Amino acid sequence: METQTQNKASVTLPKNGRVVTDADQYEESMTDLDDFDLAKIFTPQIDMEIAPVMAPAMLEQIESLLAKGNSFRTLNDKYVEKFVVQGNEELYELLGGVYGFMLTVNESPYRDHILMRMREWLAREKAIVLQETTAIETVVVRYIMPAERQTAFNYARVMKVAFLEKIAAKDLAGYIKGRGGITKIQDTQANEEAAKDKKELEKKKTTLYEKVLIAKVKGPGLDIKPENRKIHFDLAPRAKDEAIFDFALLTPTDEGTWRVNQIVTVPKSVGDPFIQYIGKNSIPDERVEEAKEFLDKLRAKLGITHGYGMEPGDVGYVPPGNVTKPPVEKDVTEESQITE
């Protein structure tokens, strides 16, 4: 029979310490966290070294980890080349084949019957319901590549644009690549260029409209000083930028005047679209150059050589501080659509 001997444990108490044997005594011994000051425990030495010095082992580990990171970067580059770049090229080739198939179906005397069979299969096997009026490119793409709707829409749009551009099936892959990829093809190149030119023209008209209004601030005009200051409502106190102009809410009266109901300050994101709408509709496309000439004459008449919306490169611009002769006044013909 084995006899076990257990040594007696001993506990050494710190100075002024005590052993708590009762629950009430334990609660009394706990520190009140409201009065506990953690900062008193950690008192830094004034002359202690704050910035750690890298040990050789630390430097070695850092270099080792960075080397592994570089290895993963190389693997990522290989992945992009193999699966993304080459994958896109293969996808473009596949779309070229599907596009050629679509052209064949389109020229078939049994076109409508083939498309009906495709729609029936999609409804039965994929629960994709297409109408009889659905475009042929959409039906063919969903039948062959029943991907999610947005992807199928992008593929079908490429084929529609290619058809309008009279692109041959064998040339579709190169066409997609040349246009910058599938998602970049939104319309025919001619239509996209026309839309881009129109957008640039509208931007120019808006800028001219703004500059004419800003220049007119230096000339005579109708100034209002509402007696009731509550009439002004600031909706942009926390906005990053305010709109260039404040907006007045007016009501026409029977006497041919306007009653000022409220003056509103709005954020730039709200005011700019409104100014753009007025600008692009107040200056006809064929009178843009005329509006530019009017602005130059207006600035010359008002003596504006900088500020008031004037920028370097504008006609008559003189940097602030430069000495220049007073501008020669010219007659400014009022243009109702351009300046009023």
C-alpha positions in Angstrom: 0.0 0.0 0.0 1.5 3.3 -1.1 1.5 6.1 1.3 1.3 9.7 -0.1 2.7 12.6 1.8 1.4 16.1 1.1 3.6 19.0 2.0 2.0 22.0 3.7 1.7 25.0 1.4 2.9 28.3 2.6 1.7 31.8 1.6 3.8 34.9 2.0 1.8 38.0 2.4 3.1 41.4 1.3 3.5 44.2 3.8 0.1 45.4 5.1 -1.6 42.4 3.2 -4.3 40.2 4.6 -6.1 37.0 3.8 -9.8 37.3 3.0 -11.8 34.3 4.2 -15.3 35.8 4.2 -17.4 37.0 1.2 -18.2 40.3 2.9 -14.6 40.9 3.6 -13.8 40.2 -0.2 -16.3 42.8 -1.4 -14.9 45.3 1.0 -11.4 44.6 -0.2 -12.3 45.3 -3.9 -11.1 48.6 -5.4 -13.7 51.1 -6.5 -13.2 51.4 -10.2 -14.6 54.9 -10.2 -11.7 56.0 -8.0 -9.1 53.8 -9.7 -6.4 55.7 -11.6 -4.6 53.5 -14.0 -2.1 56.2 -14.9 -0.6 56.1 -11.4 0.5 52.5 -12.1 2.4 53.3 -15.3 4.7 56.2 -14.6 7.1 56.5 -17.5 10.7 57.6 -17.0 11.4 61.0 -18.6 14.7 59.8 -20.1 13.4 56.5 -21.4 14.1 55.4 -25.0 10.8 55.8 -27.0 11.9 54.7 -30.5 12.9 51.0 -30.6 16.1 50.0 -32.3 15.7 47.2 -34.8 17.8 44.2 -33.8 19.5 42.2 -36.6 17.0 39.3 -36.0 14.1 41.7 -36.5 15.6 43.1 -39.7 16.2 39.6 -41.0 12.6 38.7 -40.3 11.3 41.9 -42.0 13.3 41.3 -45.1 12.2 37.6 -45.2 8.5 38.7 -45.0 8.9 41.3 -47.7 10.6 38.7 -49.9 7.5 36.5 -49.5 5.3 39.4 -50.3 7.2 40.0 -53.5 6.8 36.3 -54.4 3.0 36.6 -54.0 3.1 39.7 -56.2 4.9 37.8 -58.9 2.3 35.0 -58.6 -0.5 37.5 -58.9 1.1 39.0 -62.0 1.2 35.5 -63.5 -2.4 34.8 -62.5 -3.5 38.1 -64.2 -1.6 37.2 -67.3 -2.8 33.6 -67.5 -6.4 33.8 -66.3 -7.5 37.5 -66.7 -5.7 38.7 -69.8 -5.7 35.3 -71.7 -9.2 34.6 -70.2 -10.5 37.8 -71.7 -9.0 37.0 -75.0 -10.6 33.6 -75.0 -13.9 35.2 -74.0 -13.7 37.6 -76.9 -13.1 34.8 -79.3 -16.1 32.9 -77.8 -18.3 36.0 -78.2 -17.1 36.2 -81.8 -18.3 32.6 -82.4 -21.7 33.3 -80.7 -22.0 36.5 -82.7 -21.4 34.5 -85.9 -24.1 32.0 -84.8 -26.5 34.9 -84.2 -25.9 36.3 -87.7 -26.6 32.8 -89.1 -29.8 32.5 -87.2 -30.8 36.0 -88.2 -30.4 35.1 -91.9 -32.2 31.8 -91.6 -35.7 31.5 -93.1 -36.7 29.7 -89.9 -35.4 32.5 -87.7 -38.7 33.1 -85.8 -39.2 29.4 -85.1 -35.6 28.9 -83.9 -35.9 31.9 -81.5 -39.2 30.5 -80.2 -37.6 27.2 -79.4 -34.8 29.0 -77.6 -37.2 31.0 -75.5 -39.2 27.8 -74.7 -36.0 26.0 -73.5 -34.9 29.0 -71.4 -38.4 29.1 -69.7 -38.4 25.3 -69.1 -34.8 24.6 -68.1 -33.6 27.9 -66.6 -36.8 29.6 -65.5 -35.8 32.6 -67.7 -38.9 34.1 -69.4 -38.3 36.2 -72.5 -41.0 38.0 -74.5 -41.6 37.3 -78.1 -40.4 40.9 -78.8 -37.0 40.3 -77.1 -34.1 41.2 -79.4 -32.4 38.4 -81.1 -29.0 39.1 -79.5 -30.5 38.8 -76.1 -32.2 35.5 -76.8 -29.1 34.0 -78.4 -26.8 35.1 -75.5 -29.2 33.8 -72.8 -29.6 30.5 -74.7 -25.9 29.8 -75.1 -24.6 31.6 -72.0 -27.4 31.7 -69.5 -25.4 33.9 -67.1 -26.8 36.4 -64.7 -28.8 39.2 -66.3 -26.3 42.0 -66.2 -23.5 39.9 -67.7 -25.9 38.7 -70.5 -27.0 42.3 -71.1 -23.4 43.4 -71.6 -22.7 40.6 -74.0 -25.9 41.2 -76.0 -25.1 45.0 -76.1 -21.7 44.2 -77.6 -23.3 42.1 -80.3 -25.9 44.7 -81.1 -23.3 47.5 -81.5 -21.1 45.2 -83.6 -24.1 44.5 -85.9 -24.8 48.2 -86.2 -21.1 48.8 -87.0 -21.2 46.0 -89.5 -18.4 44.1 -87.8 -17.6 40.6 -89.2 -17.7 37.7 -86.7 -14.0 36.9 -87.2 -13.2 40.5 -86.3 -15.3 40.8 -83.2 -12.5 39.8 -80.7 -10.2 42.5 -82.1 -13.0 45.0 -82.1 -13.8 44.4 -78.4 -10.2 44.7 -77.5 -9.8 47.8 -79.5 -12.7 49.5 -77.8 -11.3 48.8 -74.4 -13.3 45.7 -73.3 -16.9 44.6 -73.1 -18.1 47.1 -70.5 -16.6 50.0 -72.5 -18.9 49.4 -75.5 -22.0 51.3 -74.8 -22.9 52.5 -78.3 -21.5 52.8 -81.7 -18.3 54.8 -82.0 -20.0 57.5 -84.0 -22.8 57.9 -81.5 -20.4 57.9 -78.6 -18.2 60.6 -80.2 -21.3 62.7 -80.9 -22.5 62.3 -77.3 -19.0 63.3 -76.1 -19.0 66.4 -78.3 -22.5 67.4 -77.1 -21.4 67.0 -73.5 -18.4 69.2 -74.0 -20.6 71.8 -75.7 -23.1 71.8 -72.9 -20.2 72.2 -70.4 -18.9 75.2 -72.4 -22.4 76.8 -72.5 -22.8 76.4 -68.7 -19.4 77.9 -68.0 -20.2 80.9 -70.2 -23.5 81.4 -68.5 -21.9 81.3 -65.1 -19.2 83.8 -66.1 -21.6 86.2 -67.6 -23.7 86.2 -64.4 -20.6 86.7 -62.2 -19.3 89.5 -64.4 -22.6 91.4 -64.1 -22.1 91.6 -60.4 -19.7 94.5 -61.0 -22.2 96.4 -63.1 -25.5 97.9 -62.3 -28.3 95.6 -61.4 -31.3 95.0 -59.1 -30.2 94.6 -55.6 -32.5 93.4 -52.9 -32.1 93.8 -49.1 -34.9 92.0 -47.4 -36.1 93.7 -44.2 -36.9 90.3 -42.7 -33.6 88.4 -42.3 -35.6 85.2 -41.7 -36.3 85.2 -45.5 -32.8 83.7 -46.0 -32.6 79.9 -45.6 -29.2 78.3 -45.5 -29.3 74.6 -46.5 -25.6 74.2 -46.8 -24.1 75.0 -43.4 -22.4 71.6 -43.2 -21.7 71.0 -46.9 -18.2 70.8 -48.2 -18.9 73.5 -50.8 -21.7 75.9 -51.4 -23.2 76.6 -54.8 -21.8 79.6 -56.7 -25.2 81.3 -56.6 -28.0 81.5 -54.0 -31.5 80.9 -55.3 -34.5 83.0 -54.9 -38.1 81.6 -54.7 -40.3 84.2 -56.4 -44.0 84.5 -57.0 -45.4 86.6 -59.9 -48.0 89.2 -58.9 -50.9 90.7 -60.8 -49.0 94.0 -61.0 -46.2 92.5 -63.1 -43.7 92.3 -60.3 -42.3 89.4 -58.3 -42.7 88.7 -54.6 -39.5 87.4 -53.0 -40.7 84.5 -50.8 -37.3 83.1 -49.8 -33.6 83.2 -50.6 -31.9 79.8 -50.3 -28.3 78.8 -50.1 -27.8 75.3 -51.3 -24.8 72.9 -51.5 -22.8 72.8 -54.7 -24.1 69.3 -55.5 -27.6 70.8 -55.6 -27.0 74.2 -57.2 -24.7 73.0 -60.0 -27.2 70.8 -61.8 -29.7 73.7 -61.8 -27.2 76.1 -63.3 -26.2 73.5 -65.9 -29.8 73.1 -66.9 -30.3 76.8 -67.3 -26.9 77.3 -69.0 -27.3 74.6 -71.7 -30.8 75.8 -72.5 -30.2 79.5 -72.4 -27.5 79.6 -75.1 -28.4 78.0 -78.4 -25.7 75.7 -79.8 -25.1 77.9 -82.9 -24.6 81.0 -80.7 -21.8 79.8 -78.3 -19.1 81.8 -80.0 -21.4 84.8 -80.0 -21.9 84.4 -76.3 -18.1 84.2 -75.8 -17.6 87.5 -77.7 -20.4 89.1 -75.6 -18.6 88.0 -72.4 -15.3 89.5 -73.5 -17.0 92.9 -74.4 -18.9 92.9 -71.1 -15.7 92.4 -69.1 -13.9 95.2 -71.1 -16.8 97.6 -70.5 -16.9 96.9 -66.7 -13.1 97.1 -66.4 -12.7 93.5 -65.3 -9.1 92.2 -65.9 -9.0 89.6 -63.1 -11.4 88.1 -60.6 -15.2 88.0 -61.3 -14.8 84.5 -62.8 -11.9 85.6 -65.1 -9.1 83.1 -65.5 -5.6 83.1 -67.1 -6.0 82.8 -70.8 -9.2 84.7 -71.0 -9.3 87.7 -73.3 -8.1 90.8 -71.4 -6.8 88.9 -68.4 -4.1 90.8 -66.3 -2.7 89.1 -63.2 -3.4 91.0 -60.0 -0.8 93.7 -59.2 0.2 94.3 -62.8 -0.1 97.9 -64.0 -2.2 98.2 -67.1 -4.0 100.9 -69.0 -7.7 101.5 -68.2 -9.8 99.4 -70.6 -11.5 101.1 -73.5 -15.2 101.0 -73.1 -17.2 99.2 -75.9 -20.9 99.1 -76.5 -22.4 95.9 -75.3 -25.5 94.8 -77.1 -27.9 93.1 -74.8 -28.8 89.6 -75.9 -32.1 88.3 -74.4 -31.3 84.6 -74.6 -27.6 84.9 -73.8 -27.5 87.5 -71.0 -30.8 88.2 -69.5 
